[in-house]
């Protein structure tokens, strides 16, 4: 599962990814459930590919978006 997301990151080269967007818009094979996407993201965080970057739109309180910053060095190293 993490390999699927990693290949997508290499191909698309996003600066930030969001698990909800991966499920709903990108729709990678085998990653339709939130739990599977979260496991893949956790594995990529552990591998140094992603770093949590939660944020919130607007100036009010509420739930933060679960964004992750893509480590460009990890992507560059995989292009070898």
mmCIF file of the N, C-alpha and C atoms, coordinates in Angstrom:
data_MODEL
# 
_entry.id   MODEL 
# 
loop_
_atom_site.group_PDB 
_atom_site.id 
_atom_site.type_symbol 
_atom_site.label_atom_id 
_atom_site.label_alt_id 
_atom_site.label_comp_id 
_atom_site.label_asym_id 
_atom_site.label_entity_id 
_atom_site.label_seq_id 
_atom_site.pdbx_PDB_ins_code 
_atom_site.Cartn_x 
_atom_site.Cartn_y 
_atom_site.Cartn_z 
_atom_site.occupancy 
_atom_site.B_iso_or_equiv 
_atom_site.pdbx_formal_charge 
_atom_site.auth_seq_id 
_atom_site.auth_comp_id 
_atom_site.auth_asym_id 
_atom_site.auth_atom_id 
_atom_site.pdbx_PDB_model_num 
ATOM 1   N N  . UNK A 1 1  ? 0.812   -1.189 0.000   1.00 0.00 ? 1  UNK A N  1 
ATOM 2   C CA . UNK A 1 1  ? 0.000   0.000  0.000   1.00 0.00 ? 1  UNK A CA 1 
ATOM 3   C C  . UNK A 1 1  ? 0.859   1.257  0.000   1.00 0.00 ? 1  UNK A C  1 
ATOM 4   N N  . UNK A 1 2  ? 1.889   1.277  0.829   1.00 0.00 ? 2  UNK A N  1 
ATOM 5   C CA . UNK A 1 2  ? 2.777   2.435  0.869   1.00 0.00 ? 2  UNK A CA 1 
ATOM 6   C C  . UNK A 1 2  ? 3.509   2.584  -0.461  1.00 0.00 ? 2  UNK A C  1 
ATOM 7   N N  . UNK A 1 3  ? 3.846   1.465  -1.092  1.00 0.00 ? 3  UNK A N  1 
ATOM 8   C CA . UNK A 1 3  ? 4.536   1.516  -2.379  1.00 0.00 ? 3  UNK A CA 1 
ATOM 9   C C  . UNK A 1 3  ? 3.648   2.161  -3.445  1.00 0.00 ? 3  UNK A C  1 
ATOM 10  N N  . UNK A 1 4  ? 2.359   1.895  -3.390  1.00 0.00 ? 4  UNK A N  1 
ATOM 11  C CA . UNK A 1 4  ? 1.417   2.500  -4.338  1.00 0.00 ? 4  UNK A CA 1 
ATOM 12  C C  . UNK A 1 4  ? 1.414   4.013  -4.186  1.00 0.00 ? 4  UNK A C  1 
ATOM 13  N N  . UNK A 1 5  ? 1.364   4.490  -2.953  1.00 0.00 ? 5  UNK A N  1 
ATOM 14  C CA . UNK A 1 5  ? 1.377   5.927  -2.700  1.00 0.00 ? 5  UNK A CA 1 
ATOM 15  C C  . UNK A 1 5  ? 2.735   6.507  -3.098  1.00 0.00 ? 5  UNK A C  1 
ATOM 16  N N  . UNK A 1 6  ? 3.818   5.793  -2.797  1.00 0.00 ? 6  UNK A N  1 
ATOM 17  C CA . UNK A 1 6  ? 5.162   6.272  -3.145  1.00 0.00 ? 6  UNK A CA 1 
ATOM 18  C C  . UNK A 1 6  ? 5.307   6.419  -4.658  1.00 0.00 ? 6  UNK A C  1 
ATOM 19  N N  . UNK A 1 7  ? 4.822   5.457  -5.428  1.00 0.00 ? 7  UNK A N  1 
ATOM 20  C CA . UNK A 1 7  ? 4.891   5.551  -6.888  1.00 0.00 ? 7  UNK A CA 1 
ATOM 21  C C  . UNK A 1 7  ? 4.088   6.749  -7.390  1.00 0.00 ? 7  UNK A C  1 
ATOM 22  N N  . UNK A 1 8  ? 2.921   6.980  -6.781  1.00 0.00 ? 8  UNK A N  1 
ATOM 23  C CA . UNK A 1 8  ? 2.106   8.136  -7.168  1.00 0.00 ? 8  UNK A CA 1 
ATOM 24  C C  . UNK A 1 8  ? 2.846   9.438  -6.848  1.00 0.00 ? 8  UNK A C  1 
ATOM 25  N N  . UNK A 1 9  ? 3.504   9.496  -5.685  1.00 0.00 ? 9  UNK A N  1 
ATOM 26  C CA . UNK A 1 9  ? 4.260   10.690 -5.305  1.00 0.00 ? 9  UNK A CA 1 
ATOM 27  C C  . UNK A 1 9  ? 5.385   10.936 -6.307  1.00 0.00 ? 9  UNK A C  1 
ATOM 28  N N  . UNK A 1 10 ? 6.094   9.893  -6.706  1.00 0.00 ? 10 UNK A N  1 
ATOM 29  C CA . UNK A 1 10 ? 7.184   10.036 -7.673  1.00 0.00 ? 10 UNK A CA 1 
ATOM 30  C C  . UNK A 1 10 ? 6.644   10.538 -9.011  1.00 0.00 ? 10 UNK A C  1 
ATOM 31  N N  . UNK A 1 11 ? 5.531   9.977  -9.437  1.00 0.00 ? 11 UNK A N  1 
ATOM 32  C CA . UNK A 1 11 ? 4.951   10.339 -10.734 1.00 0.00 ? 11 UNK A CA 1 
ATOM 33  C C  . UNK A 1 11 ? 4.390   11.761 -10.735 1.00 0.00 ? 11 UNK A C  1 
ATOM 34  N N  . UNK A 1 12 ? 3.629   12.113 -9.696  1.00 0.00 ? 12 UNK A N  1 
ATOM 35  C CA . UNK A 1 12 ? 2.925   13.399 -9.665  1.00 0.00 ? 12 UNK A CA 1 
ATOM 36  C C  . UNK A 1 12 ? 3.721   14.524 -9.004  1.00 0.00 ? 12 UNK A C  1 
ATOM 37  N N  . UNK A 1 13 ? 4.654   14.194 -8.142  1.00 0.00 ? 13 UNK A N  1 
ATOM 38  C CA . UNK A 1 13 ? 5.504   15.127 -7.422  1.00 0.00 ? 13 UNK A CA 1 
ATOM 39  C C  . UNK A 1 13 ? 4.733   16.248 -6.710  1.00 0.00 ? 13 UNK A C  1 
ATOM 40  N N  . UNK A 1 14 ? 3.745   15.877 -5.877  1.00 0.00 ? 14 UNK A N  1 
ATOM 41  C CA . UNK A 1 14 ? 3.041   16.908 -5.115  1.00 0.00 ? 14 UNK A CA 1 
ATOM 42  C C  . UNK A 1 14 ? 3.917   17.416 -3.973  1.00 0.00 ? 14 UNK A C  1 
ATOM 43  N N  . UNK A 1 15 ? 3.686   18.637 -3.556  1.00 0.00 ? 15 UNK A N  1 
ATOM 44  C CA . UNK A 1 15 ? 4.408   19.177 -2.396  1.00 0.00 ? 15 UNK A CA 1 
ATOM 45  C C  . UNK A 1 15 ? 3.720   18.758 -1.102  1.00 0.00 ? 15 UNK A C  1 
ATOM 46  N N  . UNK A 1 16 ? 2.396   18.635 -1.155  1.00 0.00 ? 16 UNK A N  1 
ATOM 47  C CA . UNK A 1 16 ? 1.586   18.267 0.009   1.00 0.00 ? 16 UNK A CA 1 
ATOM 48  C C  . UNK A 1 16 ? 0.574   17.222 -0.434  1.00 0.00 ? 16 UNK A C  1 
ATOM 49  N N  . UNK A 1 17 ? 0.345   16.229 0.431   1.00 0.00 ? 17 UNK A N  1 
ATOM 50  C CA . UNK A 1 17 ? -0.724  15.266 0.152   1.00 0.00 ? 17 UNK A CA 1 
ATOM 51  C C  . UNK A 1 17 ? -1.684  15.247 1.328   1.00 0.00 ? 17 UNK A C  1 
ATOM 52  N N  . UNK A 1 18 ? -2.905  14.831 1.034   1.00 0.00 ? 18 UNK A N  1 
ATOM 53  C CA . UNK A 1 18 ? -3.947  14.745 2.042   1.00 0.00 ? 18 UNK A CA 1 
ATOM 54  C C  . UNK A 1 18 ? -4.614  13.380 1.899   1.00 0.00 ? 18 UNK A C  1 
ATOM 55  N N  . UNK A 1 19 ? -4.696  12.606 2.988   1.00 0.00 ? 19 UNK A N  1 
ATOM 56  C CA . UNK A 1 19 ? -5.276  11.256 2.896   1.00 0.00 ? 19 UNK A CA 1 
ATOM 57  C C  . UNK A 1 19 ? -6.695  11.244 2.332   1.00 0.00 ? 19 UNK A C  1 
ATOM 58  N N  . UNK A 1 20 ? -7.499  12.210 2.717   1.00 0.00 ? 20 UNK A N  1 
ATOM 59  C CA . UNK A 1 20 ? -8.880  12.254 2.221   1.00 0.00 ? 20 UNK A CA 1 
ATOM 60  C C  . UNK A 1 20 ? -8.904  12.469 0.703   1.00 0.00 ? 20 UNK A C  1 
ATOM 61  N N  . UNK A 1 21 ? -8.050  13.349 0.228   1.00 0.00 ? 21 UNK A N  1 
ATOM 62  C CA . UNK A 1 21 ? -7.975  13.579 -1.214  1.00 0.00 ? 21 UNK A CA 1 
ATOM 63  C C  . UNK A 1 21 ? -7.495  12.329 -1.943  1.00 0.00 ? 21 UNK A C  1 
ATOM 64  N N  . UNK A 1 22 ? -6.530  11.607 -1.347  1.00 0.00 ? 22 UNK A N  1 
ATOM 65  C CA . UNK A 1 22 ? -6.060  10.361 -1.962  1.00 0.00 ? 22 UNK A CA 1 
ATOM 66  C C  . UNK A 1 22 ? -7.204  9.377  -2.148  1.00 0.00 ? 22 UNK A C  1 
ATOM 67  N N  . UNK A 1 23 ? -8.053  9.274  -1.137  1.00 0.00 ? 23 UNK A N  1 
ATOM 68  C CA . UNK A 1 23 ? -9.186  8.343  -1.214  1.00 0.00 ? 23 UNK A CA 1 
ATOM 69  C C  . UNK A 1 23 ? -10.241 8.805  -2.204  1.00 0.00 ? 23 UNK A C  1 
ATOM 70  N N  . UNK A 1 24 ? -10.599 10.053 -2.161  1.00 0.00 ? 24 UNK A N  1 
ATOM 71  C CA . UNK A 1 24 ? -11.760 10.537 -2.905  1.00 0.00 ? 24 UNK A CA 1 
ATOM 72  C C  . UNK A 1 24 ? -11.469 11.010 -4.324  1.00 0.00 ? 24 UNK A C  1 
ATOM 73  N N  . UNK A 1 25 ? -10.299 11.589 -4.544  1.00 0.00 ? 25 UNK A N  1 
ATOM 74  C CA . UNK A 1 25 ? -10.014 12.162 -5.863  1.00 0.00 ? 25 UNK A CA 1 
ATOM 75  C C  . UNK A 1 25 ? -8.976  11.364 -6.639  1.00 0.00 ? 25 UNK A C  1 
ATOM 76  N N  . UNK A 1 26 ? -7.877  11.017 -5.990  1.00 0.00 ? 26 UNK A N  1 
ATOM 77  C CA . UNK A 1 26 ? -6.801  10.303 -6.675  1.00 0.00 ? 26 UNK A CA 1 
ATOM 78  C C  . UNK A 1 26 ? -7.208  8.849  -6.919  1.00 0.00 ? 26 UNK A C  1 
ATOM 79  N N  . UNK A 1 27 ? -7.823  8.237  -5.926  1.00 0.00 ? 27 UNK A N  1 
ATOM 80  C CA . UNK A 1 27 ? -8.385  6.885  -6.012  1.00 0.00 ? 27 UNK A CA 1 
ATOM 81  C C  . UNK A 1 27 ? -7.370  5.848  -6.487  1.00 0.00 ? 27 UNK A C  1 
ATOM 82  N N  . UNK A 1 28 ? -6.312  5.700  -5.711  1.00 0.00 ? 28 UNK A N  1 
ATOM 83  C CA . UNK A 1 28 ? -5.281  4.722  -6.034  1.00 0.00 ? 28 UNK A CA 1 
ATOM 84  C C  . UNK A 1 28 ? -5.804  3.305  -5.807  1.00 0.00 ? 28 UNK A C  1 
ATOM 85  N N  . UNK A 1 29 ? -5.356  2.342  -6.591  1.00 0.00 ? 29 UNK A N  1 
ATOM 86  C CA . UNK A 1 29 ? -5.837  0.965  -6.441  1.00 0.00 ? 29 UNK A CA 1 
ATOM 87  C C  . UNK A 1 29 ? -5.525  0.399  -5.061  1.00 0.00 ? 29 UNK A C  1 
ATOM 88  N N  . UNK A 1 30 ? -6.526  -0.215 -4.449  1.00 0.00 ? 30 UNK A N  1 
ATOM 89  C CA . UNK A 1 30 ? -6.370  -0.842 -3.145  1.00 0.00 ? 30 UNK A CA 1 
ATOM 90  C C  . UNK A 1 30 ? -6.407  0.124  -1.976  1.00 0.00 ? 30 UNK A C  1 
ATOM 91  N N  . UNK A 1 31 ? -6.609  1.408  -2.234  1.00 0.00 ? 31 UNK A N  1 
ATOM 92  C CA . UNK A 1 31 ? -6.589  2.407  -1.160  1.00 0.00 ? 31 UNK A CA 1 
ATOM 93  C C  . UNK A 1 31 ? -7.899  3.196  -1.133  1.00 0.00 ? 31 UNK A C  1 
ATOM 94  N N  . UNK A 1 32 ? -8.989  2.484  -0.951  1.00 0.00 ? 32 UNK A N  1 
ATOM 95  C CA . UNK A 1 32 ? -10.301 3.122  -0.872  1.00 0.00 ? 32 UNK A CA 1 
ATOM 96  C C  . UNK A 1 32 ? -10.739 3.353  0.579   1.00 0.00 ? 32 UNK A C  1 
ATOM 97  N N  . UNK A 1 33 ? -10.211 2.539  1.506   1.00 0.00 ? 33 UNK A N  1 
ATOM 98  C CA . UNK A 1 33 ? -10.570 2.655  2.919   1.00 0.00 ? 33 UNK A CA 1 
ATOM 99  C C  . UNK A 1 33 ? -9.623  3.616  3.624   1.00 0.00 ? 33 UNK A C  1 
ATOM 100 N N  . UNK A 1 34 ? -10.187 4.405  4.537   1.00 0.00 ? 34 UNK A N  1 
ATOM 101 C CA . UNK A 1 34 ? -9.370  5.357  5.301   1.00 0.00 ? 34 UNK A CA 1 
ATOM 102 C C  . UNK A 1 34 ? -8.278  4.636  6.077   1.00 0.00 ? 34 UNK A C  1 
ATOM 103 N N  . UNK A 1 35 ? -8.586  3.471  6.621   1.00 0.00 ? 35 UNK A N  1 
ATOM 104 C CA . UNK A 1 35 ? -7.591  2.749  7.428   1.00 0.00 ? 35 UNK A CA 1 
ATOM 105 C C  . UNK A 1 35 ? -6.394  2.325  6.580   1.00 0.00 ? 35 UNK A C  1 
ATOM 106 N N  . UNK A 1 36 ? -6.625  1.895  5.346   1.00 0.00 ? 36 UNK A N  1 
ATOM 107 C CA . UNK A 1 36 ? -5.519  1.482  4.471   1.00 0.00 ? 36 UNK A CA 1 
ATOM 108 C C  . UNK A 1 36 ? -4.682  2.683  4.046   1.00 0.00 ? 36 UNK A C  1 
ATOM 109 N N  . UNK A 1 37 ? -5.339  3.789  3.748   1.00 0.00 ? 37 UNK A N  1 
ATOM 110 C CA . UNK A 1 37 ? -4.611  5.002  3.372   1.00 0.00 ? 37 UNK A CA 1 
ATOM 111 C C  . UNK A 1 37 ? -3.765  5.474  4.555   1.00 0.00 ? 37 UNK A C  1 
ATOM 112 N N  . UNK A 1 38 ? -4.353  5.452  5.749   1.00 0.00 ? 38 UNK A N  1 
ATOM 113 C CA . UNK A 1 38 ? -3.616  5.893  6.936   1.00 0.00 ? 38 UNK A CA 1 
ATOM 114 C C  . UNK A 1 38 ? -2.416  4.996  7.223   1.00 0.00 ? 38 UNK A C  1 
ATOM 115 N N  . UNK A 1 39 ? -2.552  3.700  7.022   1.00 0.00 ? 39 UNK A N  1 
ATOM 116 C CA . UNK A 1 39 ? -1.415  2.780  7.202   1.00 0.00 ? 39 UNK A CA 1 
ATOM 117 C C  . UNK A 1 39 ? -0.306  3.094  6.202   1.00 0.00 ? 39 UNK A C  1 
ATOM 118 N N  . UNK A 1 40 ? -0.681  3.354  4.960   1.00 0.00 ? 40 UNK A N  1 
ATOM 119 C CA . UNK A 1 40 ? 0.311   3.685  3.941   1.00 0.00 ? 40 UNK A CA 1 
ATOM 120 C C  . UNK A 1 40 ? 1.015   4.997  4.274   1.00 0.00 ? 40 UNK A C  1 
ATOM 121 N N  . UNK A 1 41 ? 0.249   5.979  4.704   1.00 0.00 ? 41 UNK A N  1 
ATOM 122 C CA . UNK A 1 41 ? 0.824   7.285  5.074   1.00 0.00 ? 41 UNK A CA 1 
ATOM 123 C C  . UNK A 1 41 ? 1.760   7.110  6.275   1.00 0.00 ? 41 UNK A C  1 
ATOM 124 N N  . UNK A 1 42 ? 1.331   6.352  7.277   1.00 0.00 ? 42 UNK A N  1 
ATOM 125 C CA . UNK A 1 42 ? 2.175   6.120  8.456   1.00 0.00 ? 42 UNK A CA 1 
ATOM 126 C C  . UNK A 1 42 ? 3.507   5.479  8.064   1.00 0.00 ? 42 UNK A C  1 
ATOM 127 N N  . UNK A 1 43 ? 3.459   4.525  7.132   1.00 0.00 ? 43 UNK A N  1 
ATOM 128 C CA . UNK A 1 43 ? 4.685   3.864  6.679   1.00 0.00 ? 43 UNK A CA 1 
ATOM 129 C C  . UNK A 1 43 ? 5.600   4.856  5.969   1.00 0.00 ? 43 UNK A C  1 
ATOM 130 N N  . UNK A 1 44 ? 5.028   5.759  5.194   1.00 0.00 ? 44 UNK A N  1 
ATOM 131 C CA . UNK A 1 44 ? 5.842   6.752  4.490   1.00 0.00 ? 44 UNK A CA 1 
ATOM 132 C C  . UNK A 1 44 ? 6.382   7.815  5.437   1.00 0.00 ? 44 UNK A C  1 
ATOM 133 N N  . UNK A 1 45 ? 5.658   8.114  6.503   1.00 0.00 ? 45 UNK A N  1 
ATOM 134 C CA . UNK A 1 45 ? 6.177   9.017  7.536   1.00 0.00 ? 45 UNK A CA 1 
ATOM 135 C C  . UNK A 1 45 ? 7.373   8.352  8.210   1.00 0.00 ? 45 UNK A C  1 
ATOM 136 N N  . UNK A 1 46 ? 7.222   7.082  8.576   1.00 0.00 ? 46 UNK A N  1 
ATOM 137 C CA . UNK A 1 46 ? 8.322   6.340  9.218   1.00 0.00 ? 46 UNK A CA 1 
ATOM 138 C C  . UNK A 1 46 ? 9.549   6.245  8.314   1.00 0.00 ? 46 UNK A C  1 
ATOM 139 N N  . UNK A 1 47 ? 9.320   6.177  6.996   1.00 0.00 ? 47 UNK A N  1 
ATOM 140 C CA . UNK A 1 47 ? 10.423  6.058  6.040   1.00 0.00 ? 47 UNK A CA 1 
ATOM 141 C C  . UNK A 1 47 ? 11.049  7.413  5.693   1.00 0.00 ? 47 UNK A C  1 
ATOM 142 N N  . UNK A 1 48 ? 10.467  8.498  6.207   1.00 0.00 ? 48 UNK A N  1 
ATOM 143 C CA . UNK A 1 48 ? 11.015  9.821  5.948   1.00 0.00 ? 48 UNK A CA 1 
ATOM 144 C C  . UNK A 1 48 ? 10.521  10.475 4.674   1.00 0.00 ? 48 UNK A C  1 
ATOM 145 N N  . UNK A 1 49 ? 9.530   9.868  4.017   1.00 0.00 ? 49 UNK A N  1 
ATOM 146 C CA . UNK A 1 49 ? 8.981   10.439 2.787   1.00 0.00 ? 49 UNK A CA 1 
ATOM 147 C C  . UNK A 1 49 ? 8.017   11.587 3.080   1.00 0.00 ? 49 UNK A C  1 
ATOM 148 N N  . UNK A 1 50 ? 7.311   11.498 4.201   1.00 0.00 ? 50 UNK A N  1 
ATOM 149 C CA . UNK A 1 50 ? 6.284   12.491 4.529   1.00 0.00 ? 50 UNK A CA 1 
ATOM 150 C C  . UNK A 1 50 ? 6.513   13.036 5.927   1.00 0.00 ? 50 UNK A C  1 
ATOM 151 N N  . UNK A 1 51 ? 6.020   14.262 6.139   1.00 0.00 ? 51 UNK A N  1 
ATOM 152 C CA . UNK A 1 51 ? 6.072   14.897 7.456   1.00 0.00 ? 51 UNK A CA 1 
ATOM 153 C C  . UNK A 1 51 ? 4.705   15.520 7.721   1.00 0.00 ? 51 UNK A C  1 
ATOM 154 N N  . UNK A 1 52 ? 4.108   15.260 8.897   1.00 0.00 ? 52 UNK A N  1 
ATOM 155 C CA . UNK A 1 52 ? 2.792   15.850 9.190   1.00 0.00 ? 52 UNK A CA 1 
ATOM 156 C C  . UNK A 1 52 ? 2.856   17.371 9.122   1.00 0.00 ? 52 UNK A C  1 
ATOM 157 N N  . UNK A 1 53 ? 1.809   17.955 8.529   1.00 0.00 ? 53 UNK A N  1 
ATOM 158 C CA . UNK A 1 53 ? 1.704   19.413 8.418   1.00 0.00 ? 53 UNK A CA 1 
ATOM 159 C C  . UNK A 1 53 ? 0.244   19.816 8.549   1.00 0.00 ? 53 UNK A C  1 
ATOM 160 N N  . UNK A 1 54 ? -0.352  19.546 9.715   1.00 0.00 ? 54 UNK A N  1 
ATOM 161 C CA . UNK A 1 54 ? -1.775  19.878 9.860   1.00 0.00 ? 54 UNK A CA 1 
ATOM 162 C C  . UNK A 1 54 ? -1.997  21.379 9.742   1.00 0.00 ? 54 UNK A C  1 
ATOM 163 N N  . UNK A 1 55 ? -3.118  21.748 9.159   1.00 0.00 ? 55 UNK A N  1 
ATOM 164 C CA . UNK A 1 55 ? -3.476  23.160 9.077   1.00 0.00 ? 55 UNK A CA 1 
ATOM 165 C C  . UNK A 1 55 ? -4.987  23.298 9.101   1.00 0.00 ? 55 UNK A C  1 
ATOM 166 N N  . UNK A 1 56 ? -5.428  24.527 9.230   1.00 0.00 ? 56 UNK A N  1 
ATOM 167 C CA . UNK A 1 56 ? -6.861  24.787 9.294   1.00 0.00 ? 56 UNK A CA 1 
ATOM 168 C C  . UNK A 1 56 ? -7.143  26.012 8.439   1.00 0.00 ? 56 UNK A C  1 
ATOM 169 N N  . UNK A 1 57 ? -8.127  25.903 7.573   1.00 0.00 ? 57 UNK A N  1 
ATOM 170 C CA . UNK A 1 57 ? -8.547  27.047 6.773   1.00 0.00 ? 57 UNK A CA 1 
ATOM 171 C C  . UNK A 1 57 ? -9.389  27.977 7.628   1.00 0.00 ? 57 UNK A C  1 
ATOM 172 N N  . UNK A 1 58 ? -9.236  29.259 7.422   1.00 0.00 ? 58 UNK A N  1 
ATOM 173 C CA . UNK A 1 58 ? -10.045 30.234 8.155   1.00 0.00 ? 58 UNK A CA 1 
ATOM 174 C C  . UNK A 1 58 ? -9.457  30.549 9.511   1.00 0.00 ? 58 UNK A C  1 
ATOM 175 N N  . UNK A 1 59 ? -10.056 31.508 10.179  1.00 0.00 ? 59 UNK A N  1 
ATOM 176 C CA . UNK A 1 59 ? -9.539  31.953 11.463  1.00 0.00 ? 59 UNK A CA 1 
ATOM 177 C C  . UNK A 1 59 ? -10.324 31.445 12.649  1.00 0.00 ? 59 UNK A C  1 
ATOM 178 N N  . UNK A 1 60 ? -11.068 30.387 12.477  1.00 0.00 ? 60 UNK A N  1 
ATOM 179 C CA . UNK A 1 60 ? -11.887 29.872 13.575  1.00 0.00 ? 60 UNK A CA 1 
ATOM 180 C C  . UNK A 1 60 ? -11.412 28.497 14.018  1.00 0.00 ? 60 UNK A C  1 
ATOM 181 N N  . UNK A 1 61 ? -11.906 28.079 15.161  1.00 0.00 ? 61 UNK A N  1 
ATOM 182 C CA . UNK A 1 61 ? -11.515 26.764 15.665  1.00 0.00 ? 61 UNK A CA 1 
ATOM 183 C C  . UNK A 1 61 ? -12.233 25.673 14.883  1.00 0.00 ? 61 UNK A C  1 
ATOM 184 N N  . UNK A 1 62 ? -11.698 24.494 14.962  1.00 0.00 ? 62 UNK A N  1 
ATOM 185 C CA . UNK A 1 62 ? -12.298 23.364 14.268  1.00 0.00 ? 62 UNK A CA 1 
ATOM 186 C C  . UNK A 1 62 ? -11.243 22.317 13.973  1.00 0.00 ? 62 UNK A C  1 
ATOM 187 N N  . UNK A 1 63 ? -11.674 21.299 13.301  1.00 0.00 ? 63 UNK A N  1 
ATOM 188 C CA . UNK A 1 63 ? -10.791 20.189 12.974  1.00 0.00 ? 63 UNK A CA 1 
ATOM 189 C C  . UNK A 1 63 ? -9.737  20.617 11.950  1.00 0.00 ? 63 UNK A C  1 
ATOM 190 N N  . UNK A 1 64 ? -8.509  20.201 12.187  1.00 0.00 ? 64 UNK A N  1 
ATOM 191 C CA . UNK A 1 64 ? -7.429  20.518 11.266  1.00 0.00 ? 64 UNK A CA 1 
ATOM 192 C C  . UNK A 1 64 ? -7.380  19.507 10.127  1.00 0.00 ? 64 UNK A C  1 
ATOM 193 N N  . UNK A 1 65 ? -6.936  19.975 8.966   1.00 0.00 ? 65 UNK A N  1 
ATOM 194 C CA . UNK A 1 65 ? -6.732  19.072 7.841   1.00 0.00 ? 65 UNK A CA 1 
ATOM 195 C C  . UNK A 1 65 ? -5.519  18.202 8.133   1.00 0.00 ? 65 UNK A C  1 
ATOM 196 N N  . UNK A 1 66 ? -5.561  16.969 7.715   1.00 0.00 ? 66 UNK A N  1 
ATOM 197 C CA . UNK A 1 66 ? -4.451  16.032 7.943   1.00 0.00 ? 66 UNK A CA 1 
ATOM 198 C C  . UNK A 1 66 ? -3.520  16.039 6.737   1.00 0.00 ? 66 UNK A C  1 
ATOM 199 N N  . UNK A 1 67 ? -2.883  17.174 6.502   1.00 0.00 ? 67 UNK A N  1 
ATOM 200 C CA . UNK A 1 67 ? -1.951  17.285 5.379   1.00 0.00 ? 67 UNK A CA 1 
ATOM 201 C C  . UNK A 1 67 ? -0.571  16.755 5.755   1.00 0.00 ? 67 UNK A C  1 
ATOM 202 N N  . UNK A 1 68 ? 0.166   16.339 4.728   1.00 0.00 ? 68 UNK A N  1 
ATOM 203 C CA . UNK A 1 68 ? 1.527   15.850 4.911   1.00 0.00 ? 68 UNK A CA 1 
ATOM 204 C C  . UNK A 1 68 ? 2.409   16.478 3.844   1.00 0.00 ? 68 UNK A C  1 
ATOM 205 N N  . UNK A 1 69 ? 3.560   16.991 4.267   1.00 0.00 ? 69 UNK A N  1 
ATOM 206 C CA . UNK A 1 69 ? 4.527   17.568 3.343   1.00 0.00 ? 69 UNK A CA 1 
ATOM 207 C C  . UNK A 1 69 ? 5.399   16.440 2.801   1.00 0.00 ? 69 UNK A C  1 
ATOM 208 N N  . UNK A 1 70 ? 5.594   16.442 1.484   1.00 0.00 ? 70 UNK A N  1 
ATOM 209 C CA . UNK A 1 70 ? 6.432   15.439 0.840   1.00 0.00 ? 70 UNK A CA 1 
ATOM 210 C C  . UNK A 1 70 ? 7.888   15.880 0.937   1.00 0.00 ? 70 UNK A C  1 
ATOM 211 N N  . UNK A 1 71 ? 8.740   14.964 1.370   1.00 0.00 ? 71 UNK A N  1 
ATOM 212 C CA . UNK A 1 71 ? 10.172  15.228 1.474   1.00 0.00 ? 71 UNK A CA 1 
ATOM 213 C C  . UNK A 1 71 ? 10.778  15.129 0.075   1.00 0.00 ? 71 UNK A C  1 
ATOM 214 N N  . UNK A 1 72 ? 11.193  16.256 -0.523  1.00 0.00 ? 72 UNK A N  1 
ATOM 215 C CA . UNK A 1 72 ? 11.734  16.196 -1.885  1.00 0.00 ? 72 UNK A CA 1 
ATOM 216 C C  . UNK A 1 72 ? 13.006  15.365 -1.986  1.00 0.00 ? 72 UNK A C  1 
ATOM 217 N N  . UNK A 1 73 ? 13.783  15.287 -0.916  1.00 0.00 ? 73 UNK A N  1 
ATOM 218 C CA . UNK A 1 73 ? 15.015  14.493 -0.952  1.00 0.00 ? 73 UNK A CA 1 
ATOM 219 C C  . UNK A 1 73 ? 14.712  13.001 -1.073  1.00 0.00 ? 73 UNK A C  1 
ATOM 220 N N  . UNK A 1 74 ? 13.634  12.556 -0.436  1.00 0.00 ? 74 UNK A N  1 
ATOM 221 C CA . UNK A 1 74 ? 13.260  11.138 -0.542  1.00 0.00 ? 74 UNK A CA 1 
ATOM 222 C C  . UNK A 1 74 ? 12.828  10.815 -1.960  1.00 0.00 ? 74 UNK A C  1 
ATOM 223 N N  . UNK A 1 75 ? 12.104  11.729 -2.575  1.00 0.00 ? 75 UNK A N  1 
ATOM 224 C CA . UNK A 1 75 ? 11.650  11.512 -3.956  1.00 0.00 ? 75 UNK A CA 1 
ATOM 225 C C  . UNK A 1 75 ? 12.839  11.528 -4.909  1.00 0.00 ? 75 UNK A C  1 
ATOM 226 N N  . UNK A 1 76 ? 13.762  12.478 -4.725  1.00 0.00 ? 76 UNK A N  1 
ATOM 227 C CA . UNK A 1 76 ? 14.954  12.550 -5.571  1.00 0.00 ? 76 UNK A CA 1 
ATOM 228 C C  . UNK A 1 76 ? 15.791  11.284 -5.455  1.00 0.00 ? 76 UNK A C  1 
ATOM 229 N N  . UNK A 1 77 ? 15.947  10.777 -4.248  1.00 0.00 ? 77 UNK A N  1 
ATOM 230 C CA . UNK A 1 77 ? 16.740  9.570  -4.033  1.00 0.00 ? 77 UNK A CA 1 
ATOM 231 C C  . UNK A 1 77 ? 16.118  8.357  -4.708  1.00 0.00 ? 77 UNK A C  1 
ATOM 232 N N  . UNK A 1 78 ? 14.800  8.338  -4.837  1.00 0.00 ? 78 UNK A N  1 
ATOM 233 C CA . UNK A 1 78 ? 14.131  7.191  -5.450  1.00 0.00 ? 78 UNK A CA 1 
ATOM 234 C C  . UNK A 1 78 ? 14.199  7.220  -6.967  1.00 0.00 ? 78 UNK A C  1 
ATOM 235 N N  . UNK A 1 79 ? 14.545  8.359  -7.554  1.00 0.00 ? 79 UNK A N  1 
ATOM 236 C CA . UNK A 1 79 ? 14.629  8.482  -9.011  1.00 0.00 ? 79 UNK A CA 1 
ATOM 237 C C  . UNK A 1 79 ? 15.904  7.890  -9.595  1.00 0.00 ? 79 UNK A C  1 
ATOM 238 N N  . UNK A 1 80 ? 16.761  7.376  -8.766  1.00 0.00 ? 80 UNK A N  1 
ATOM 239 C CA . UNK A 1 80 ? 18.052  6.869  -9.219  1.00 0.00 ? 80 UNK A CA 1 
ATOM 240 C C  . UNK A 1 80 ? 17.888  5.749  -10.215 1.00 0.00 ? 80 UNK A C  1 
# 
